[in-house]
Amino acid sequence: MSSFRISDAAQLLGVSDDTLRRWAEAGRVATSEDASGRRVIDGAELARFAIAQSSSAVSLDAGPIVSESSRNRFTGIVTRVVKDTVMAQVELAAGPFRVVSLMSAEAATELGLEPGVLAVASVKSTNVVIEVPAQP
């Protein structure tokens, strides 16, 4: 199993070396010494701790969204959801338009997306292709 030096583990967790050392001294994360006598964290222990940290994180509730940078919004009804263990394909009928979105299966489940649900497709793209059909 791999192990990580305190500085590398701290960077992966998004905290300072000192913060991670304090957590280790407080017993929140287990450390050991490598062959060179440096303090390290076992990879499996670091993964366990990272999961515990992210699940206990407190985020500020910003409230309802009142504006966003996306200008292309299509309100419609979900017509089809195809999920596997990782990804979901969600189809939305918005007037004469069919909008298809690929997202994580977890996101589709959390949003409660299933046929018949009212939803808004918000499209913001850095690459939009415009084609010109042949003139009759």
VENNORWO-V927348 format. One record per residue. RES is the residue in three letters. SS is DSSP state (H for helix, E for strand, C for the rest). Layout:
# VENNORWO-V927348
res=RES ss=SS
res=RES ss=SS
This chain:
# VENNORWO-V927348
res=MET ss=C
res=SER ss=C
res=SER ss=E
res=PHE ss=E
res=ARG ss=E
res=ILE ss=H
res=SER ss=H
res=ASP ss=H
res=ALA ss=H
res=ALA ss=H
res=GLN ss=H
res=LEU ss=H
res=LEU ss=H
res=GLY ss=C
res=VAL ss=C
res=SER ss=C
res=ASP ss=H
res=ASP ss=H
res=THR ss=H
res=LEU ss=H
res=ARG ss=H
res=ARG ss=H
res=TRP ss=H
res=ALA ss=H
res=GLU ss=H
res=ALA ss=C
res=GLY ss=C
res=ARG ss=C
res=VAL ss=C
res=ALA ss=C
res=THR ss=C
res=SER ss=E
res=GLU ss=E
res=ASP ss=C
res=ALA ss=C
res=SER ss=C
res=GLY ss=C
res=ARG ss=C
res=ARG ss=E
res=VAL ss=E
res=ILE ss=E
res=ASP ss=E
res=GLY ss=H
res=ALA ss=H
res=GLU ss=H
res=LEU ss=H
res=ALA ss=H
res=ARG ss=H
res=PHE ss=H
res=ALA ss=H
res=ILE ss=H
res=ALA ss=H
res=GLN ss=H
res=SER ss=H
res=SER ss=H
res=SER ss=H
res=ALA ss=C
res=VAL ss=C
res=SER ss=C
res=LEU ss=C
res=ASP ss=C
res=ALA ss=C
res=GLY ss=C
res=PRO ss=C
res=ILE ss=C
res=VAL ss=C
res=SER ss=C
res=GLU ss=C
res=SER ss=C
res=SER ss=C
res=ARG ss=C
res=ASN ss=E
res=ARG ss=E
res=PHE ss=E
res=THR ss=E
res=GLY ss=E
res=ILE ss=E
res=VAL ss=E
res=THR ss=E
res=ARG ss=E
res=VAL ss=E
res=VAL ss=E
res=LYS ss=E
res=ASP ss=C
res=THR ss=C
res=VAL ss=C
res=MET ss=E
res=ALA ss=E
res=GLN ss=E
res=VAL ss=E
res=GLU ss=E
res=LEU ss=E
res=ALA ss=E
res=ALA ss=E
res=GLY ss=C
res=PRO ss=C
res=PHE ss=E
res=ARG ss=E
res=VAL ss=E
res=VAL ss=E
res=SER ss=E
res=LEU ss=E
res=MET ss=E
res=SER ss=E
res=ALA ss=H
res=GLU ss=H
res=ALA ss=H
res=ALA ss=H
res=THR ss=H
res=GLU ss=H
res=LEU ss=C
res=GLY ss=C
res=LEU ss=C
res=GLU ss=C
res=PRO ss=C
res=GLY ss=C
res=VAL ss=C
res=LEU ss=E
res=ALA ss=E
res=VAL ss=E
res=ALA ss=E
res=SER ss=E
res=VAL ss=E
res=LYS ss=C
res=SER ss=C
res=THR ss=C
res=ASN ss=C
res=VAL ss=C
res=VAL ss=C
res=ILE ss=C
res=GLU ss=C
res=VAL ss=C
res=PRO ss=C
res=ALA ss=C
res=GLN ss=C
res=PRO ss=C
